[in-house]
Amino acid sequence: MKLKTSLILIFSLACLLPAGFTQTISKEYLIFLTSKWEGERFPDGRPKVSDDILERMKSVTIEEAWGVLRGEGYHNQFEGNWEPLHEDVAVVGRALTALYMPNRPDVSDQIKDKGEKDGRIGSPNSWPIDMLSQGDVYVADAFGKIKDGTLIGDNLGNAIYAKSGNGVVFNASSRDMEGLSEIEGFNAFVRGWDPSFLTEVMLTGLNVPIRMGQATVMPGDIVLAKREGIMFIPAHLAEKVVLTSEIVRLRDLFGITRLKEGKYSPGQIDSRWTDVIEKDFSQWLRDHIDELPVSKEQIQELLKNRTW
């Protein structure tokens, strides 16, 4: 029943394909699905969150992002239980998605034939790599396959890093752990590691909505992958996540500083701040604006909106 449902989905999506592209949905449909994003887009319609937000996102914790999304009604954007190549290298970037399914010869032959006619080069698992831009994260669902589910080895890993300057997130496995670990700055969040090579899967979707465990992922979502797990942040909420995180970081630093100084009691800092403390916080921001872990420009913007 599940396979039948999946094939219905494939053919439904196929009705939306523009001529000349394989496995992708139309630009218009992608814009429709991500209509809350009002900023710049890639030519294919994928939201293009700015490099500045991506850079600032690296300092956001998983809990901070989770809290903002939860408050906005997004309860299905976190997925844990990964086996990262490096536990201490975060992956942050715009999702370029791929969907793989168990191989079915009649369907996969059609996909490969169409791909060749569209100018795709090599095996289908290399097609997403050809579409990567700087700052992208290759995010793929291959139904959690480990043995014979290795989407990349070190050759493709080097190609990915050369194109995106970033890492990957696979609901599947990878091979060549030693070779991949030598790519400085690269990280892979996968379900497992296996020496086998990829076989008996077919690429059924490129730049399409996918499911990564409990999370729904749209093309252009912001990937925030850290040791404890991965948040997939809708593009239109990325800036709010960053701004909220920066404010929380500053307030925490102020509170800890004043507690160490003995100026306020734990009860005063750990509850809703009085106007006196809020005024002290504003003055503390002005006095230390060049020393804080948030840019001077962002603090000035924050102070503009404060009434204390």
Residue pairs with C-beta under 8 A, 6 or more apart in sequence:
3 102
6 101
6 204
7 107
10 107
10 204
10 205
13 25
13 205
13 208
16 25
16 26
16 29
17 23
17 24
17 25
17 26
18 24
18 26
18 27
20 118
21 118
22 111
22 114
22 115
22 118
22 120
22 127
22 206
23 99
23 111
23 127
23 203
23 204
23 205
23 206
23 208
24 44
24 205
24 206
24 207
24 208
25 207
25 208
26 45
27 43
27 44
27 45
28 45
29 45
30 44
30 45
30 46
30 207
30 219
31 41
31 45
33 209
33 218
34 45
34 46
34 47
34 218
34 219
34 220
34 234
34 235
34 236
36 234
36 236
37 47
37 220
37 234
37 235
37 236
38 236
39 47
39 48
39 49
39 50
39 235
40 47
40 48
40 50
41 47
41 48
41 220
42 48
42 133
42 220
44 207
46 94
46 96
46 207
46 219
46 220
47 94
47 219
47 220
47 235
47 236
48 94
48 220
49 94
49 220
49 222
49 235
49 238
49 239
51 135
53 222
53 238
53 239
53 242
54 92
54 93
54 94
54 135
54 222
56 242
56 246
57 92
57 222
57 224
57 233
57 238
57 241
57 242
58 90
58 92
59 245
59 246
59 249
59 293
60 224
60 241
60 242
60 245
61 226
61 245
62 78
62 224
62 226
62 228
62 229
62 231
64 241
64 244
64 245
64 248
65 224
65 231
65 233
65 241
65 245
66 77
66 78
66 231
67 244
68 237
68 240
68 241
68 244
68 245
69 75
69 77
69 231
69 233
69 234
69 237
69 241
72 237
72 240
74 234
74 237
76 214
76 215
76 216
77 215
77 216
77 231
77 232
77 233
77 234
78 214
78 215
78 229
78 230
78 231
78 232
79 212
79 213
79 214
79 215
79 229
79 230
79 232
80 213
80 228
80 229
80 230
81 191
81 213
81 229
82 169
82 189
82 190
82 191
82 225
82 229
82 230
83 189
83 190
83 191
83 192
83 193
84 187
84 188
84 189
84 190
84 225
84 227
85 167
85 174
85 177
85 180
85 181
85 186
85 187
85 188
85 189
85 190
86 181
86 187
87 227
88 227
89 167
89 185
89 186
89 187
90 187
90 224
90 225
90 226
91 137
91 166
91 167
91 168
91 169
91 187
91 189
91 223
91 225
92 137
92 166
92 222
92 223
92 224
92 225
93 135
93 136
93 137
93 164
93 166
93 167
93 222
93 223
94 135
94 136
94 137
94 220
94 221
94 222
94 223
94 235
95 136
95 137
95 139
95 217
95 218
95 219
95 220
95 221
95 222
95 223
95 232
96 128
96 131
96 132
96 133
96 136
96 137
96 138
96 139
96 207
96 219
97 139
97 140
97 141
97 205
97 206
97 207
97 208
97 209
97 210
97 217
97 218
97 219
98 128
98 138
98 139
98 140
98 141
98 203
98 205
98 206
98 210
99 140
99 141
99 203
99 204
99 205
99 206
99 208
99 210
100 125
100 140
100 141
100 142
100 143
100 145
100 151
100 172
100 201
100 202
100 203
100 204
101 143
101 201
101 202
101 204
102 143
102 200
102 201
102 202
103 199
103 200
103 201
103 202
104 202
107 202
107 204
108 124
108 202
111 124
111 202
111 203
111 204
112 124
115 124
115 127
120 127
120 130
121 130
124 202
124 203
125 151
125 152
125 156
125 198
125 201
125 203
126 156
126 159
127 203
127 206
128 138
128 140
128 203
128 206
129 138
129 156
129 159
129 160
129 163
130 163
131 206
131 207
132 138
132 160
132 163
132 164
133 163
133 164
134 163
134 164
134 165
134 166
135 164
135 165
135 166
136 163
136 164
136 166
137 164
137 166
137 167
137 168
137 169
137 223
137 225
138 160
138 164
138 166
138 168
138 169
139 168
139 169
139 170
139 210
139 212
139 217
139 223
139 232
140 151
140 168
140 169
140 170
140 171
140 172
140 210
141 171
141 172
141 210
141 211
141 212
142 149
142 151
142 170
142 171
142 172
142 201
143 149
143 171
143 172
144 171
144 172
144 191
145 172
145 173
145 201
146 172
146 173
146 191
146 192
146 194
147 173
147 194
147 196
148 194
148 196
148 197
148 198
148 199
148 200
148 201
149 172
149 173
149 194
149 196
149 198
149 201
150 172
150 173
150 174
150 175
150 194
150 196
150 197
150 198
151 168
151 170
151 172
151 173
151 174
151 198
152 160
152 168
152 170
152 174
152 175
152 176
152 180
152 188
153 174
153 175
153 176
153 179
153 180
153 197
154 176
154 178
154 179
154 180
154 182
154 183
155 176
157 168
157 174
157 176
157 179
157 180
157 183
157 186
157 188
158 183
160 166
160 167
160 168
160 186
161 167
161 183
161 185
161 186
165 185
166 186
167 186
167 187
167 188
167 189
167 225
168 174
168 187
168 188
168 189
168 190
169 188
169 189
169 190
169 212
169 223
169 225
169 230
170 188
170 189
170 190
170 191
171 191
171 212
171 213
172 190
172 191
173 190
173 191
173 192
173 193
173 194
174 180
174 188
174 190
174 193
174 194
175 193
175 194
175 195
175 196
175 197
177 193
180 186
180 188
187 225
189 225
189 230
207 219
208 219
209 216
209 217
209 218
209 219
210 216
210 217
211 217
212 230
212 232
215 230
215 232
216 232
217 232
218 232
218 234
218 235
220 235
221 232
221 233
221 234
221 235
222 232
222 233
222 234
222 235
222 238
222 241
223 230
223 231
223 232
223 233
224 230
224 231
224 232
224 233
233 241
243 298
246 294
246 298
246 302
247 302
249 293
249 294
250 285
250 292
250 293
250 294
250 299
250 302
251 281
253 292
253 293
254 281
254 284
254 285
255 264
255 269
255 270
257 284
258 264
258 269
258 280
259 266
259 269
263 280
264 277
268 274
268 277
269 277
273 281
275 308
278 306
278 308
279 308
281 308
282 303
282 306
282 308
285 292
285 299
285 302
285 303
286 303
289 296
289 299
289 300
290 296
292 299
